[in-house]
Amino acid sequence: MDWLEISVPAHGEPEAVCDKLLTLGAESFVIEDEADFQGFLENNTQYWDFVDEKLEADYRGASRVKFWLSDDEAGRAVLLRVRQAGLDPAVKTVRDSDWENNWREYYQPIEIGESLVVVPEWIDYEGDRTPVKLDPGLLFGTGDHPTTKMCLKAVEDFLRTGMRVLDLGCGSGILGIAAAALGAESVTAADVDAKAPDIVLANASLNETADRFTVLVGDVVADSRLRQKLGGGYGLVLANIVADVIEPLAPYAPAFLAESGVFVCSGIIDGRENGVEAALTAAGLRILRHDTLEEWHCFVCGREEL
């Protein structure tokens, strides 16, 4: 069967539009709103890895209600009533065979730095770069959020073969997987999300590196037992989180590092960089590099010059 995908402008009042559509015979709505989208991302930093520019563009300025009707006489009768009500619907036809895979249009390989490329797991990559394969699921396209992009570049620049790596706030595991792909001996990852071990190990398996991963669940700032379990001696410690977590995390970072280890932190929006830098230096870390991309900042720190 074919379906009609209907999109109706909401003008900031999606609930009122849904109520009106219900009286016209429509049901099962999806509300797409830029403010809700941005709010979701601000509170779910683990998905930043996956948001690409096309998806962000789709939500830019958005306030709309979507619903679907069968492409038959009954469905078109509802569509006619929606048009007669002056709701200005945009319509496109969707085939049954499209439902499972049309979301994949948002997913494209992303080249990072000089040697890495992030690749959706269903794409066969045949280039010269080192691939990092991910199964992003059905939420967002594999992309290059500036914070993740800067962290991956730092991994490329500072990782040495045989290093032990610690990824704090690991999310999908993208940073640790990149480190393993570039020669890390082992990767220990931690996240507050209880689903993190399954997600990270599944993605690591796509890259044939799962045997090098240990994934723990907990709050590294609040949980001293978790910090003790993580231990120290890491050549590379990664924290792509947010400024509100990095600042209280900073005092613990030196204990995780090997003598010449490197601490990489990002997720720092414009206006928060000075506070984070102050917290890092107060913790006894030396700023080796301060990268910026769009409105985001990334600090690379160490105990000594490399």
C-alpha positions as CSV (number, residue, x, y, z in Angstrom):
1,M,0.0,0.0,0.0
2,D,1.1,3.6,-0.6
3,W,0.7,6.3,2.1
4,L,0.3,10.0,2.1
5,E,2.7,11.9,4.4
6,I,1.0,15.1,5.3
7,S,2.8,18.1,6.9
8,V,0.8,21.0,8.3
9,P,2.3,24.3,9.6
10,A,1.8,24.7,13.3
11,H,3.0,28.3,13.8
12,G,4.0,27.6,17.3
13,E,0.7,26.0,18.3
14,P,1.0,22.3,17.5
15,E,-1.4,21.1,20.1
16,A,-4.2,23.3,18.7
17,V,-3.4,22.0,15.2
18,C,-3.6,18.4,16.4
19,D,-7.0,19.1,18.0
20,K,-8.3,20.6,14.8
21,L,-6.9,17.6,12.7
22,L,-8.6,15.2,15.0
23,T,-12.0,16.7,14.2
24,L,-11.2,16.3,10.5
25,G,-10.4,12.6,10.8
26,A,-6.6,12.5,11.1
27,E,-4.8,10.8,14.0
28,S,-1.3,9.6,15.1
29,F,0.6,12.8,14.9
30,V,4.3,13.6,15.0
31,I,5.2,17.2,16.2
32,E,8.4,18.6,14.7
33,D,9.5,21.7,16.5
34,E,13.0,23.4,16.5
35,A,12.8,24.3,20.2
36,D,12.0,20.8,21.2
37,F,14.7,19.4,19.0
38,Q,17.4,21.7,20.4
39,G,16.2,21.1,23.9
40,F,16.5,17.3,23.4
41,L,20.0,17.7,22.1
42,E,21.0,19.9,25.0
43,N,19.8,17.2,27.5
44,N,21.1,14.2,25.5
45,T,24.7,15.0,24.6
46,Q,25.3,11.3,23.7
47,Y,23.4,11.9,20.4
48,W,25.6,14.8,19.2
49,D,27.7,12.3,17.4
50,F,24.8,11.5,15.1
51,V,23.3,14.8,14.2
52,D,24.1,15.9,10.7
53,E,23.6,19.2,9.0
54,K,20.7,18.0,6.8
55,L,18.7,16.9,9.8
56,E,19.5,20.2,11.7
57,A,18.4,22.1,8.5
58,D,15.1,20.2,8.5
59,Y,14.3,21.4,12.0
60,R,15.6,24.9,11.6
61,G,12.6,27.2,12.2
62,A,10.3,24.2,12.2
63,S,6.9,24.1,13.8
64,R,4.8,21.5,12.1
65,V,2.5,18.5,12.6
66,K,3.0,15.4,10.5
67,F,0.6,12.5,10.0
68,W,0.0,9.7,7.5
69,L,-3.1,8.7,5.6
70,S,-3.7,5.6,3.4
71,D,-3.5,6.6,-0.3
72,D,-7.0,5.5,-1.1
73,E,-10.5,7.0,-1.2
74,A,-10.8,7.2,2.6
75,G,-7.4,8.8,3.1
76,R,-7.9,11.4,0.3
77,A,-11.3,12.3,1.8
78,V,-9.6,13.3,5.0
79,L,-6.9,15.2,3.0
80,L,-9.7,17.1,1.2
81,R,-11.2,18.2,4.6
82,V,-7.8,19.3,5.8
83,R,-7.4,21.5,2.7
84,Q,-10.9,22.9,3.0
85,A,-10.1,23.8,6.6
86,G,-7.3,26.1,5.3
87,L,-4.5,24.2,7.1
88,D,-2.2,24.4,4.0
89,P,-1.0,20.7,4.0
90,A,2.2,19.7,2.1
91,V,1.8,16.1,0.7
92,K,4.1,13.4,-0.5
93,T,3.6,9.8,-1.3
94,V,5.5,7.1,0.7
95,R,5.6,3.5,-0.3
96,D,5.5,0.7,2.2
97,S,9.0,-0.4,1.1
98,D,10.3,3.1,2.0
99,W,9.3,3.1,5.6
100,E,12.2,0.9,6.8
101,N,15.0,2.6,5.0
102,N,14.1,6.2,4.0
103,W,15.6,7.6,7.3
104,R,19.0,6.4,6.0
105,E,19.2,9.4,3.7
106,Y,20.6,11.4,6.6
107,Y,23.5,9.1,7.1
108,Q,26.7,9.8,5.1
109,P,30.4,9.0,5.7
110,I,32.2,11.9,7.4
111,E,35.9,12.5,6.9
112,I,37.7,13.7,10.0
113,G,41.2,15.0,10.2
114,E,43.8,13.4,8.0
115,S,43.0,9.7,8.4
116,L,39.6,9.0,9.9
117,V,36.2,8.5,8.3
118,V,33.0,7.8,10.3
119,V,30.9,5.4,8.3
120,P,27.3,4.1,8.7
121,E,27.5,0.4,9.2
122,W,25.6,-0.5,6.0
123,I,28.0,1.4,3.7
124,D,31.0,-0.4,2.3
125,Y,33.9,2.0,2.5
126,E,36.7,1.4,0.1
127,G,38.8,4.5,0.6
128,D,42.3,5.0,2.1
129,R,41.1,6.4,5.5
130,T,40.7,4.4,8.7
131,P,37.0,3.7,9.0
132,V,35.0,4.0,12.2
133,K,31.8,2.1,11.6
134,L,28.6,2.9,13.6
135,D,25.0,1.7,13.7
136,P,23.3,5.0,14.7
137,G,19.9,3.3,15.0
138,L,16.7,5.1,13.9
139,L,17.2,8.5,15.7
140,F,19.8,10.6,13.9
141,G,22.2,10.5,11.0
142,T,25.9,9.8,11.5
143,G,27.4,13.3,11.5
144,D,30.1,15.6,12.5
145,H,29.0,17.7,15.5
146,P,31.8,20.2,16.0
147,T,32.7,18.8,19.5
148,T,33.0,15.2,18.3
149,K,34.9,16.3,15.2
150,M,37.5,18.2,17.4
151,C,37.8,15.2,19.7
152,L,38.4,12.8,16.9
153,K,41.0,15.1,15.5
154,A,42.7,15.1,18.9
155,V,42.6,11.3,19.0
156,E,44.3,11.2,15.6
157,D,47.0,13.7,16.7
158,F,47.8,12.4,20.2
159,L,47.1,8.7,20.2
160,R,50.2,6.4,20.1
161,T,50.1,2.7,19.2
162,G,49.7,0.6,22.4
163,M,48.2,3.4,24.5
164,R,45.5,2.7,27.1
165,V,42.5,5.0,26.6
166,L,39.8,6.2,28.9
167,D,36.5,7.6,27.4
168,L,34.3,9.4,29.9
169,G,30.8,10.1,28.9
170,C,31.3,7.7,26.0
171,G,27.8,7.8,24.5
172,S,27.9,5.7,21.3
173,G,31.6,4.9,21.9
174,I,32.7,6.8,18.8
175,L,35.9,8.3,20.3
176,G,37.1,5.1,21.9
177,I,36.4,3.1,18.7
178,A,38.4,5.6,16.8
179,A,41.3,5.2,19.3
180,A,41.1,1.4,19.0
181,A,41.0,1.6,15.2
182,L,44.2,3.8,15.3
183,G,46.1,1.3,17.5
184,A,45.0,1.7,21.2
185,E,45.8,-1.3,23.2
186,S,42.7,-1.1,25.3
187,V,39.7,1.3,25.9
188,T,37.9,1.8,29.1
189,A,34.6,3.7,28.7
190,A,32.1,5.0,31.2
191,D,28.7,6.7,30.9
192,V,25.7,7.5,33.2
193,D,23.4,5.9,30.6
194,A,22.6,2.2,31.6
195,K,22.3,1.4,27.9
196,A,25.9,2.5,27.1
197,P,27.6,-1.0,27.5
198,D,25.3,-2.6,24.9
199,I,25.5,0.4,22.5
200,V,29.3,0.8,22.8
201,L,30.0,-3.0,22.5
202,A,27.7,-3.3,19.6
203,N,29.4,-0.5,17.7
204,A,32.9,-1.8,18.7
205,S,31.9,-5.2,17.3
206,L,31.2,-3.6,14.0
207,N,34.9,-2.5,14.0
208,E,36.2,-5.8,15.4
209,T,37.5,-4.1,18.5
210,A,35.0,-5.2,21.2
211,D,37.7,-7.5,22.8
212,R,39.6,-4.3,23.7
213,F,36.7,-2.6,25.5
214,T,35.6,-2.4,29.0
215,V,32.4,-0.3,29.5
216,L,31.2,0.8,33.0
217,V,28.0,2.7,34.1
218,G,28.1,5.5,36.6
219,D,28.7,9.1,37.4
220,V,32.5,9.6,37.4
221,V,32.2,12.9,39.3
222,A,29.9,11.7,42.1
223,D,31.1,8.1,42.4
224,S,34.5,7.6,44.1
225,R,34.2,3.8,43.7
226,L,33.8,4.2,40.0
227,R,36.9,6.4,39.9
228,Q,38.8,3.8,41.8
229,K,37.7,1.1,39.4
230,L,38.7,3.2,36.4
231,G,42.2,3.6,37.9
232,G,44.9,5.5,36.2
233,G,47.9,5.3,33.9
234,Y,46.0,6.2,30.7
235,G,47.9,7.7,27.8
236,L,44.7,9.4,26.5
237,V,41.6,10.5,28.5
238,L,38.6,11.8,26.5
239,A,35.6,13.7,27.8
240,N,33.2,15.0,25.2
241,I,30.5,16.1,27.7
242,V,29.5,19.6,28.6
243,A,31.1,22.4,30.6
244,D,28.9,21.8,33.6
245,V,30.4,18.3,33.9
246,I,34.0,19.1,32.8
247,E,34.5,21.8,35.5
248,P,33.9,19.4,38.4
249,L,35.6,16.6,36.6
250,A,38.8,18.5,36.1
251,P,40.3,17.9,39.6
252,Y,40.1,14.1,39.0
253,A,41.6,14.2,35.5
254,P,45.3,14.2,36.5
255,A,44.9,11.0,38.5
256,F,43.6,9.2,35.4
257,L,46.6,10.2,33.3
258,A,49.9,8.5,32.8
259,E,52.9,10.7,33.5
260,S,52.9,12.2,29.9
261,G,49.2,11.4,29.3
262,V,46.8,13.8,27.5
263,F,43.4,14.9,28.6
264,V,41.0,16.0,25.8
265,C,37.7,17.7,26.8
266,S,35.0,19.2,24.6
267,G,31.3,20.0,24.6
268,I,32.1,23.5,25.7
269,I,29.8,26.2,24.2
270,D,30.9,29.8,23.6
271,G,31.0,31.8,26.9
272,R,32.0,28.8,29.0
273,E,35.5,28.3,27.7
274,N,37.2,30.7,30.3
275,G,35.6,28.9,33.2
276,V,36.6,25.5,31.9
277,E,40.2,26.7,31.3
278,A,40.4,28.0,34.8
279,A,39.2,24.7,36.2
280,L,41.7,22.8,34.2
281,T,44.7,24.9,35.2
282,A,43.6,24.9,38.8
283,A,43.6,21.1,38.7
284,G,47.3,21.2,37.7
285,L,46.8,20.6,34.0
286,R,48.7,22.5,31.3
287,I,46.8,23.6,28.2
288,L,48.6,22.2,25.2
289,R,46.0,23.2,22.6
290,H,42.7,25.1,22.4
291,D,40.7,24.3,19.3
292,T,37.5,26.0,18.3
293,L,34.9,25.1,15.7
294,E,31.8,27.1,15.1
295,E,30.6,28.0,18.6
296,W,32.3,25.1,20.4
297,H,35.6,24.7,22.2
298,C,38.0,21.8,22.8
299,F,41.0,21.7,25.2
300,V,43.9,19.3,25.0
301,C,45.8,19.2,28.3
302,G,48.8,17.4,29.8
303,R,51.0,17.3,32.8
304,E,54.0,18.3,30.7
305,E,54.8,19.5,27.2
306,L,54.8,16.8,24.6
